[in-house]
Amino acid sequence: MNLVINGAEAIGPEDNGTVLVTTGVQSVDEHYLLSTFDGASGPVSGTYVSLEVHDSGCGMDEATLDRIFDPFFTTKFTGRGLGLAAVQGIVKGHKGTMKVYSRPGQGTTFKVLFPATKETAGAKSTPPLSSDVER
């Protein structure tokens, strides 16, 4: 939710723009993981589920990109600077990582990667309810 809100706020009230959310599955290797924010500290190569949030907003320069996950860093007048730090904590907590693409005037894309599991979600079976209850 924080990524979508940030994307919408980056567009600005006077501009027409879009926030696009996409999902997918991606195989990543060690080389790719080294280019992510947490690449050297945990994620391993394999299959990941991706969540991308792209906005057509104002984008960010390198100096801003270097600080976006710092607690209390914000570029907004009324912001508290905790949204992206919280996102990073959640992603790390699920053994994932992130990659951010941004340029001033060209928008921003946050790509969040979570390790995929080989298990399939099955329906949980519950015992049938009986209308005949013994007393």
Secondary structure, 3 states (H helix, E strand, C coil): CHHHHHHHHHHCCCCCCCEEEEEEEEEECHHHHHCCCCCCCCCCCEEEEEEEEEECCCCCCHHHHCCCCCCCCCCCCCCCCCHHHHHHHHHHHCCCEEEEEECCCCCEEEEEEEECCCCCCCCCCCCCCCCCCCC
